[in-house]
Amino acid sequence: MRIGELAAQVGVSRDAIRFYEKLGLVESRRLPNGYRDFPPDAVAWLLYVRTAQTLGFSLAEIARMGGDLRDDPNSADALSALFEDKIRIIDARMDELTALRAELVERVGAGCPLQAAPAG
């Protein structure tokens, strides 16, 4: 299938498909006229990629785990491990944001809020 058809079925732009291809998330072969030709299973795989993105996975993370997921995209054990890792990352980030929020709250109403906080 050509890039325009794939883009329409997945709901992304042609530029996004080219970018996914550059990252190694999807592969095409070149037709004699130079057009890209994508396999039919590219639709399901790119929809899977988009779902992973909505769950907080970056394209780099998806590319790293891509081969394993393409071979067995519904592997409960593999997905559970990935989700547990992502939850740990989110929890750590939430802790960082909570500390940052506390620091900002402490500085509200300070005479010079960008000065280093007093030690102690």
TORSE-930209 format. One record per residue: residue number from 1; residue in three letters; x, y, z of N, C-alpha, C, O, CB in turn. Coordinates in steps of 0.2 Angstrom, whole numbers, plus 5000, padded with zeros to 4 digits. Each point is the difference from the previous one (the first is absolute). Glycine has a CB too. Example, Ala and Ser with C-alpha at 12.3 -4.5 7.8 and 13.67 -1.06 7.14 Angstrom:
<atoms>
ATOM seq type neast nnorth nup caeast canorth caup ceast cnorth cup oeast onorth oup cbeast cbnorth cbup
ATOM 1 ALA 5066 4972 5039 4996 5006 5000 5004 5006 5000 5005 4999 5003 4986 4995 5003;
ATOM 2 SER 5007 5011 4990 5004 5006 5001 4996 5005 5003 5003 5006 5001 5003 4991 4989;
</atoms>
This chain:
<atoms>
ATOM seq type neast nnorth nup caeast canorth caup ceast cnorth cup oeast onorth oup cbeast cbnorth cbup
ATOM 1 MET 5004 4994 5000 4996 5006 5000 5004 5006 5000 5006 5000 5003 4985 4994 5003;
ATOM 2 ARG 5007 5011 4991 5004 5006 4999 4999 5005 5007 4996 4998 5004 5003 5002 4983;
ATOM 3 ILE 5006 5004 5014 5000 5004 5006 4994 5004 5001 4998 5001 5006 5014 5000 4992;
ATOM 4 GLY 4985 5002 4997 4994 5004 5001 4994 4995 5003 4996 5002 5005 5007 5006 4986;
ATOM 5 GLU 4996 4986 5007 4995 4996 5002 5002 4997 5007 4995 5000 5004 5003 4996 4984;
ATOM 6 LEU 5008 5003 5013 5002 4998 5007 4999 5006 5005 4997 4999 5006 5012 4993 4990;
ATOM 7 ALA 4993 5014 5002 4999 5006 5004 4992 5001 5002 4998 5001 5006 5012 5004 4989;
ATOM 8 ALA 4986 4994 5000 4993 5001 5001 4997 4994 5005 4996 5002 5004 5003 5003 4984;
ATOM 9 GLN 5003 4989 5011 4998 4995 5004 5002 5000 5007 4996 4998 5005 5004 4995 4985;
ATOM 10 VAL 5006 5010 5011 5002 5001 5007 4998 5006 5003 5000 5001 5006 5010 4992 4991;
ATOM 11 GLY 4989 5012 4999 4998 5007 5003 5005 5004 5001 5000 5004 5005 4990 4991 5000;
ATOM 12 VAL 5016 5005 4992 5006 5004 5000 5001 5003 4994 4998 4998 4994 5007 4995 5015;
ATOM 13 SER 5000 5012 4991 5002 5003 4993 5005 4995 4997 5003 4996 5003 4995 5016 5002;
ATOM 14 ARG 5003 4990 4989 5006 4996 4996 5006 5002 5003 5005 4995 5000 4989 5006 4989;
ATOM 15 ASP 5007 5005 5013 5007 5001 5004 5001 4996 5006 5005 4998 5001 4994 5014 4994;
ATOM 16 ALA 4995 4987 5008 5001 4995 5006 5002 4993 4998 5004 4997 5004 4987 5010 5002;
ATOM 17 ILE 5006 4991 4989 5002 4993 4997 5008 5000 4999 5003 4996 5001 4985 5002 4994;
ATOM 18 ARG 5014 5007 5001 5007 5001 4998 5004 5000 5006 5006 4997 5001 4991 5009 4989;
ATOM 19 PHE 5001 4998 5016 5004 5000 5006 5000 4993 5003 5005 4998 5003 4992 5014 4998;
ATOM 20 TYR 4997 4985 5000 5000 4993 5002 5005 4996 4997 5003 4995 5003 4985 5006 5000;
ATOM 21 GLU 5012 4999 4990 5005 4996 4996 5007 5002 5002 5004 4995 5000 4987 5004 4991;
ATOM 22 LYS 5011 5007 5009 5006 5002 5002 5003 4997 5007 5005 4999 5001 4993 5012 4992;
ATOM 23 LEU 4997 4989 5012 5001 4997 5006 5001 4992 5000 5002 4997 5005 4992 5013 5000;
ATOM 24 GLY 5004 4987 4990 5000 4993 4999 4993 4997 5003 5000 4994 5001 5012 5006 5000;
ATOM 25 LEU 4983 5004 5000 4994 4997 5002 4996 4997 4995 4996 4995 5002 5004 5014 5007;
ATOM 26 VAL 5001 4993 4985 4996 4996 4994 5005 5000 4994 5004 5005 5000 4985 4999 5005;
ATOM 27 GLU 5010 4991 4991 5005 5000 4994 4996 4999 4994 4994 4998 5000 5014 4996 5007;
ATOM 28 SER 4995 5009 4988 4996 5000 4993 5005 4997 4995 5006 5000 5001 4986 5009 5002;
ATOM 29 ARG 5006 4989 4991 5004 4999 4995 4999 5005 4995 4994 5003 4999 5006 4984 5003;
ATOM 30 ARG 5005 5014 4993 4999 5005 4995 4997 4997 4994 5003 4995 4998 5006 5012 5007;
ATOM 31 LEU 4986 4996 4992 4998 4998 4993 5004 5002 4995 5004 5005 5001 4984 4995 5003;
ATOM 32 PRO 5012 4998 4990 5004 5002 4994 4999 5008 4999 5005 5003 4998 4994 4985 4997;
ATOM 33 ASN 4995 5014 5007 4999 5008 4999 5002 5004 5006 5000 5006 5000 4991 4991 4993;
ATOM 34 GLY 5012 4999 5012 5003 5004 5006 4995 5001 5005 5002 5002 5006 5005 5004 4987;
ATOM 35 TYR 4987 4992 5006 4995 5000 5006 5001 4995 5005 5003 4995 4999 4989 5009 4993;
ATOM 36 ARG 5007 4998 5014 5000 4995 5006 4994 4995 4999 4995 5002 4999 5011 5007 5009;
ATOM 37 ASP 4996 4985 4994 4994 4995 5000 5001 4996 5007 5005 4997 5002 4995 5002 4985;
ATOM 38 PHE 4995 5002 5017 4999 4998 5007 4996 4993 5000 4995 5000 4996 5007 5012 5009;
ATOM 39 PRO 5000 4983 4999 4997 4994 5001 4993 5001 5003 4999 5005 5004 5012 4989 4996;
ATOM 40 PRO 4984 5002 4999 4993 5001 5003 5001 5000 5008 4996 5004 5003 4999 4991 4987;
ATOM 41 ASP 5009 5001 5013 5000 5000 5007 5003 5006 5003 5000 5001 5006 5001 4987 4993;
ATOM 42 ALA 5001 5017 4997 5003 5007 5003 4994 5004 5003 5002 5003 5005 5007 4997 4986;
ATOM 43 VAL 4985 4999 5007 4994 5003 5003 5000 4998 5007 5000 5005 5004 4994 4996 4985;
ATOM 44 ALA 5005 4993 5012 4999 4998 5007 5006 5001 5004 4999 5003 5006 4994 4988 4990;
ATOM 45 TRP 5013 5009 5002 5006 5001 5004 5000 5008 5002 5001 5002 5005 5005 4988 4989;
ATOM 46 LEU 4993 5014 5001 5000 5007 5001 4994 5003 5005 5001 5004 5004 5005 4997 4985;
ATOM 47 LEU 4988 4995 5010 4995 5002 5005 5002 4998 5007 4999 5003 5005 4992 4995 4986;
ATOM 48 TYR 5013 4996 5010 5003 4998 5006 5005 5005 5003 5000 5002 5006 4998 4986 4990;
ATOM 49 VAL 5006 5015 4999 5005 5005 5002 4996 5006 5003 5002 5003 5005 5006 4993 4986;
ATOM 50 ARG 4987 5006 5005 4996 5006 5003 4997 4999 5007 5000 5004 5004 4998 4999 4984;
ATOM 51 THR 5000 4991 5013 4997 4998 5006 5005 5000 5006 4999 5003 5005 4993 4990 4989;
ATOM 52 ALA 5014 5005 5004 5006 5000 5005 5002 5007 5001 5001 5002 5006 5003 4987 4990;
ATOM 53 GLN 4995 5015 4999 5002 5007 5002 4995 5004 5004 5002 5003 5005 5003 4997 4984;
ATOM 54 THR 4988 4998 5011 4995 5003 5004 5001 4997 5007 4998 5003 5005 4994 4998 4986;
ATOM 55 LEU 5012 4993 5010 5001 4998 5007 5006 5002 5003 5003 4998 5005 4991 4992 4991;
ATOM 56 GLY 5009 5015 5000 5006 5004 5003 5007 4997 4997 5005 5003 5003 4988 4999 5007;
ATOM 57 PHE 5007 4994 4986 5006 4997 4997 5003 5005 4994 4996 5002 4996 5001 4986 5007;
ATOM 58 SER 5009 5013 4997 5003 5005 4995 5001 4995 4994 5000 4994 5001 5006 5014 5008;
ATOM 59 LEU 4995 4995 4985 5002 4997 4994 5006 4996 5001 5001 4995 4997 4993 5013 4996;
ATOM 60 ALA 5011 4995 5011 5007 4997 5001 4999 4993 5004 5003 4995 4998 5002 5016 5001;
ATOM 61 GLU 4990 4990 5006 4999 4994 5004 4997 4994 4996 5001 4994 5000 4998 5013 5010;
ATOM 62 ILE 4996 4995 4986 4996 4996 4995 5005 4997 4995 5000 4994 4999 4989 5012 5003;
ATOM 63 ALA 5015 4998 4996 5005 4997 4995 5005 4995 5003 5001 4995 4997 4999 5016 4997;
ATOM 64 ARG 5002 4990 5012 5004 4995 5004 4997 4994 5001 5003 4994 5000 5003 5015 5006;
ATOM 65 MET 4987 4991 4996 4997 4994 5002 4996 4997 4994 4997 4995 5000 5002 5009 5011;
ATOM 66 GLY 5001 5000 4983 4996 4998 4994 5001 4993 4998 4995 4997 4998 5006 5014 4999;
ATOM 67 GLY 5005 4986 5002 5001 4994 4997 4996 4994 5005 4997 4996 4997 5014 5008 4998;
ATOM 68 ASP 4990 4997 5011 4996 4995 5005 4993 5001 4999 4996 4995 5000 5014 5005 5008;
ATOM 69 LEU 4987 5006 4992 4993 5001 4999 4997 4998 4994 4995 4997 4999 5006 5012 5009;
ATOM 70 ARG 5003 4992 4986 4998 4998 4994 4999 4992 4999 4995 4998 4997 5010 5012 4998;
ATOM 71 ASP 5000 4987 5008 5000 4992 5000 4994 4998 5004 4997 4995 4998 5015 5004 5001;
ATOM 72 ASP 4986 5004 5007 4995 4998 5004 4996 5006 5003 5002 5001 5006 5004 4987 4996;
ATOM 73 PRO 4990 5016 4995 4998 5006 5002 4995 4999 5006 4999 5005 5004 5003 5000 4985;
ATOM 74 ASN 4996 4989 5012 4995 5000 5006 5003 4996 5006 4996 4997 5004 4995 5004 4988;
ATOM 75 SER 5015 4998 5008 5004 4996 5005 4998 5004 5007 5003 5005 5001 5006 4991 4991;
ATOM 76 ALA 4987 5001 5012 4998 5003 5006 5006 5001 5005 5001 5005 5003 4988 4990 4996;
ATOM 77 ASP 5016 5000 5001 5005 5001 5005 5005 5006 4997 5002 5004 5005 4997 4983 4998;
ATOM 78 ALA 5002 5013 4991 5005 5005 4997 4996 5007 5002 5004 5005 5002 5001 4987 4989;
ATOM 79 LEU 4989 5009 5007 4997 5006 5001 4999 5002 5007 5001 5006 5002 4993 4992 4988;
ATOM 80 SER 5005 4997 5015 4999 5002 5007 5007 5002 5002 5000 5005 5004 4991 4986 4998;
ATOM 81 ALA 5014 5006 4996 5007 5003 5002 5001 5007 4998 5003 5004 5003 5002 4984 4997;
ATOM 82 LEU 4993 5013 4994 5001 5007 4997 4996 5005 5004 5002 5006 5001 5001 4989 4987;
ATOM 83 PHE 4991 5003 5013 4995 5005 5004 5003 5001 5007 5000 5005 5002 4990 4991 4991;
ATOM 84 GLU 5013 4999 5010 5002 5001 5007 5006 5004 5000 5001 5005 5004 4996 4984 4999;
ATOM 85 ASP 5008 5011 4992 5005 5004 4999 4998 5008 4999 5002 5004 5003 5005 4986 4992;
ATOM 86 LYS 4988 5010 5001 4997 5007 4998 4997 5003 5007 5000 5006 5001 4998 4991 4987;
ATOM 87 ILE 4998 4999 5016 4997 5002 5006 5006 5003 5005 4999 5005 5003 4991 4987 4995;
ATOM 88 ARG 5015 5004 5002 5006 5002 5005 5003 5007 4997 5001 5004 5004 5002 4984 4999;
ATOM 89 ILE 4997 5013 4991 5003 5006 4997 4995 5006 5002 5002 5005 5002 5004 4989 4988;
ATOM 90 ILE 4987 5005 5009 4995 5005 5001 5000 5001 5008 5000 5006 5001 4993 4990 4989;
ATOM 91 ASP 5008 4999 5014 5000 5001 5007 5006 5005 5002 4999 5004 5004 4995 4985 4998;
ATOM 92 ALA 5012 5009 4995 5006 5004 5002 4999 5008 4997 5001 5004 5004 5006 4985 4995;
ATOM 93 ARG 4990 5011 4996 4998 5007 4997 4995 5004 5004 5001 5006 5001 5002 4990 4988;
ATOM 94 MET 4992 5000 5014 4995 5003 5004 5003 5003 5006 4999 5005 5003 4992 4988 4992;
ATOM 95 ASP 5014 5003 5008 5004 5002 5006 5004 5006 4999 5000 5005 5004 5000 4983 5000;
ATOM 96 GLU 5003 5013 4990 5004 5005 4998 4995 5007 4999 5002 5005 5003 5007 4987 4992;
ATOM 97 LEU 4986 5007 5002 4995 5005 4999 4997 5003 5007 4999 5005 5001 4998 4990 4988;
ATOM 98 THR 5002 5000 5016 4997 5002 5006 5005 5004 5004 4999 5005 5003 4995 4984 4997;
ATOM 99 ALA 5013 5009 5000 5005 5004 5003 5001 5007 4997 5001 5005 5003 5005 4984 4999;
ATOM 100 LEU 4993 5011 4991 5001 5006 4996 4994 5005 5002 5001 5006 5001 5005 4988 4990;
ATOM 101 ARG 4988 5003 5010 4994 5004 5002 5001 5003 5007 4998 5006 5001 4995 4987 4992;
ATOM 102 ALA 5009 5003 5011 5002 5002 5007 5005 5006 5000 4999 5005 5004 4998 4983 5001;
ATOM 103 GLU 5008 5011 4991 5005 5006 5000 4996 5006 4997 5002 5006 5003 5007 4986 4995;
ATOM 104 LEU 4987 5008 4997 4997 5005 4997 4995 5004 5006 5000 5006 5000 5001 4989 4988;
ATOM 105 VAL 4995 5000 5015 4996 5003 5005 5004 5004 5006 4997 5005 5002 4995 4985 4995;
ATOM 106 GLU 5013 5007 5004 5004 5003 5005 5003 5007 4998 5001 5005 5004 5002 4984 5000;
ATOM 107 ARG 4998 5012 4990 5002 5006 4997 4995 5006 4999 5001 5005 4998 5008 4988 4997;
ATOM 108 VAL 4985 5004 5004 4994 5005 4999 5000 5006 5006 5000 4998 5006 4993 4992 4988;
ATOM 109 GLY 5007 5016 5003 5000 5005 5005 5007 5002 5003 5000 5005 5004 4988 4992 4999;
ATOM 110 ALA 5017 5000 4995 5007 5001 5002 5002 5007 4997 4997 5002 4994 5006 4986 5008;
ATOM 111 GLY 5001 5016 5001 5002 5006 4998 5003 4999 4993 4999 5004 4995 5003 5000 5017;
ATOM 112 CYS 5003 4992 4987 5003 4998 4994 5000 4993 4999 5004 4996 5002 5004 5014 4999;
ATOM 113 PRO 4987 4987 4996 4998 4993 4999 5006 4996 4996 4999 4994 5000 4989 5009 5001;
ATOM 114 LEU 5016 5000 4996 5005 4997 4996 5007 4999 5004 5004 4997 4997 4990 5007 4992;
ATOM 115 GLN 5006 4999 5017 5006 5000 5004 5001 4993 5002 4994 4996 5002 5006 5016 5001;
ATOM 116 ALA 5006 4985 4999 5000 4994 5003 4997 4999 5006 5000 5005 5004 5011 4994 4991;
ATOM 117 ALA 4985 4996 5007 4997 4999 5006 5005 5000 5006 5005 4997 4999 4985 4997 4995;
ATOM 118 PRO 5008 5009 5011 5005 4999 5006 5001 4993 5002 4995 4996 5000 5001 5016 5004;
ATOM 119 ALA 5010 4987 4998 5002 4993 5003 4997 4999 5007 4999 5005 5004 5011 4994 4989;
ATOM 120 GLY 4987 4995 5008 4998 4999 5007 4993 4997 5000 4998 4999 5006 5009 5010 4997;
</atoms>
